[in-house]
Amino acid sequence: MQSTETQLRDRRTAMIREAVPDDAVRLLHYLDEVTGETDFLAMGPGELNWPEEKERQFIEDHHRADNKLLLVAEIEGQIAGILGYTGDDRPRLRHTGEFGITISRAFWGLGLGTALMQRMIAWARTSGIVRKIGMRVRTDNERALSLYDRFGFVREGVVTRQFAVAGRFHDAYLMGLEIDP
Ligand SMILES: CC(C)(COP(=O)(O)OP(=O)(O)OC[C@H]1O[C@@H](n2cnc3c(N)ncnc32)[C@H](O)[C@@H]1OP(=O)(O)O)[C@@H](O)C(=O)NCCC(=O)NCCS
């Protein structure tokens, strides 16, 4: 997959590309930082205790599989956001999967999330396998909901107690987008 350039709202340019194994250390640092910036992720600060080797394998696995994708967005050489879509391995579920997205707080609201979503959906349409993109998002995550609504994701149901953060449960919408080539 080729890298693409996107102009952001502040006129800076972001480069979006597939992650490569040599990104492993930088991605781990990035995840360590962003998990401390928001309560909306499935993982909290310091929870990703993966060694570099495991991260390299994760990246390679996503690169090799026809129903997985790991995208990195860079601004001026710095990782500013990532999006990962993981398809199921079982034959009857291989056409389905869930994605996660996170942008560094310093770059929120510039259109980077939009650019990553566009790239994932375009890839899904030509993947030859992906027919449904799903995700779970906290019902109070207004910014993410506005992004997903814009792309036509449907709120298919509410999953109660999906997240437990600082001793409080939070419900999530189960959202989905059907993909037709
Ligand atoms: C959610 C997230 C991925 C969005 O990325 P982003 O780069 O800020 O998204 P964009 O700039 O492309 O678009 C955000 C949209 O939200 C809107 N928005 C911004 N603040 C908002 C708010 N407080 N309430 C509602 N909508 C808001 C923006 O107007 C924009 O829509 P528009 O382009 O139609 O104006 C990013 O904010 C993030 O990483 N958040 C923390 C982690 C997270 O919540 N991940 C998703 C878990 S499911």
Ligand as a Chemical Component Dictionary entry (heavy atoms), coordinates in Angstrom:
data_LIG
# 
_chem_comp.id                   LIG 
_chem_comp.type                 NON-POLYMER 
_chem_comp.pdbx_formal_charge   0 
_chem_comp.three_letter_code    LIG 
# 
loop_
_chem_comp_atom.comp_id 
_chem_comp_atom.atom_id 
_chem_comp_atom.alt_atom_id 
_chem_comp_atom.type_symbol 
_chem_comp_atom.charge 
_chem_comp_atom.model_Cartn_x 
_chem_comp_atom.model_Cartn_y 
_chem_comp_atom.model_Cartn_z 
_chem_comp_atom.pdbx_ordinal 
LIG C1  C1  C 0 -11.890 10.672 18.153 1  
LIG C2  C2  C 0 -10.633 11.066 17.395 2  
LIG C3  C3  C 0 -10.026 9.822  16.742 3  
LIG C4  C4  C 0 -11.039 12.077 16.309 4  
LIG O1  O1  O 0 -9.888  12.430 15.566 5  
LIG P1  P1  P 0 -9.699  13.917 15.019 6  
LIG O2  O2  O 0 -8.456  13.968 14.199 7  
LIG O3  O3  O 0 -9.805  14.865 16.164 8  
LIG O4  O4  O 0 -10.974 13.998 14.060 9  
LIG P2  P2  P 0 -11.292 15.053 12.945 10 
LIG O5  O5  O 0 -10.559 16.332 13.184 11 
LIG O6  O6  O 0 -11.079 14.420 11.599 12 
LIG O7  O7  O 0 -12.873 15.220 13.136 13 
LIG C5  C5  C 0 -13.448 15.344 14.420 14 
LIG C6  C6  C 0 -14.850 15.804 14.300 15 
LIG O8  O8  O 0 -15.389 15.962 15.601 16 
LIG C7  C7  C 0 -15.973 17.242 15.715 17 
LIG N1  N1  N 0 -15.828 17.647 17.098 18 
LIG C8  C8  C 0 -14.771 18.215 17.663 19 
LIG N2  N2  N 0 -15.023 18.412 18.981 20 
LIG C9  C9  C 0 -16.251 17.952 19.220 21 
LIG C10 C10 C 0 -17.055 17.875 20.370 22 
LIG N3  N3  N 0 -16.631 18.297 21.559 23 
LIG N4  N4  N 0 -18.294 17.354 20.259 24 
LIG C11 C11 C 0 -18.734 16.909 19.068 25 
LIG N5  N5  N 0 -17.998 16.932 17.945 26 
LIG C12 C12 C 0 -16.774 17.467 18.020 27 
LIG C13 C13 C 0 -15.205 18.095 14.796 28 
LIG O9  O9  O 0 -15.989 19.215 14.443 29 
LIG C14 C14 C 0 -14.960 17.152 13.648 30 
LIG O10 O10 O 0 -16.070 17.109 12.796 31 
LIG P3  P3  P 0 -16.079 18.023 11.480 32 
LIG O11 O11 O 0 -14.855 17.648 10.706 33 
LIG O12 O12 O 0 -17.346 17.643 10.835 34 
LIG O13 O13 O 0 -16.017 19.424 11.962 35 
LIG C15 C15 C 0 -9.577  11.748 18.307 36 
LIG O14 O14 O 0 -10.142 12.885 18.865 37 
LIG C16 C16 C 0 -9.040  10.850 19.408 38 
LIG O15 O15 O 0 -8.046  10.164 19.204 39 
LIG N6  N6  N 0 -9.692  10.861 20.595 40 
LIG C17 C17 C 0 -9.230  10.075 21.740 41 
LIG C18 C18 C 0 -9.276  8.577  21.493 42 
LIG C19 C19 C 0 -10.639 8.137  21.035 43 
LIG O16 O16 O 0 -11.669 8.592  21.521 44 
LIG N7  N7  N 0 -10.637 7.186  20.107 45 
LIG C20 C20 C 0 -11.856 6.581  19.599 46 
LIG C21 C21 C 0 -12.265 5.478  20.496 47 
LIG S1  S1  S 0 -13.671 4.619  19.838 48 
# 
loop_
_chem_comp_bond.comp_id 
_chem_comp_bond.atom_id_1 
_chem_comp_bond.atom_id_2 
_chem_comp_bond.value_order 
_chem_comp_bond.pdbx_ordinal 
LIG C1  C2  SING 1  
LIG C2  C3  SING 2  
LIG C2  C4  SING 3  
LIG C2  C15 SING 4  
LIG C4  O1  SING 5  
LIG O1  P1  SING 6  
LIG P1  O2  DOUB 7  
LIG P1  O3  SING 8  
LIG P1  O4  SING 9  
LIG O4  P2  SING 10 
LIG P2  O5  DOUB 11 
LIG P2  O6  SING 12 
LIG P2  O7  SING 13 
LIG O7  C5  SING 14 
LIG C5  C6  SING 15 
LIG C6  O8  SING 16 
LIG C6  C14 SING 17 
LIG O8  C7  SING 18 
LIG C7  N1  SING 19 
LIG C7  C13 SING 20 
LIG N1  C8  SING 21 
LIG N1  C12 SING 22 
LIG C8  N2  DOUB 23 
LIG N2  C9  SING 24 
LIG C9  C10 SING 25 
LIG C9  C12 DOUB 26 
LIG C10 N3  SING 27 
LIG C10 N4  DOUB 28 
LIG N4  C11 SING 29 
LIG C11 N5  DOUB 30 
LIG N5  C12 SING 31 
LIG C13 O9  SING 32 
LIG C13 C14 SING 33 
LIG C14 O10 SING 34 
LIG O10 P3  SING 35 
LIG P3  O11 DOUB 36 
LIG P3  O12 SING 37 
LIG P3  O13 SING 38 
LIG C15 O14 SING 39 
LIG C15 C16 SING 40 
LIG C16 O15 DOUB 41 
LIG C16 N6  SING 42 
LIG N6  C17 SING 43 
LIG C17 C18 SING 44 
LIG C18 C19 SING 45 
LIG C19 O16 DOUB 46 
LIG C19 N7  SING 47 
LIG N7  C20 SING 48 
LIG C20 C21 SING 49 
LIG C21 S1  SING 50 
# 
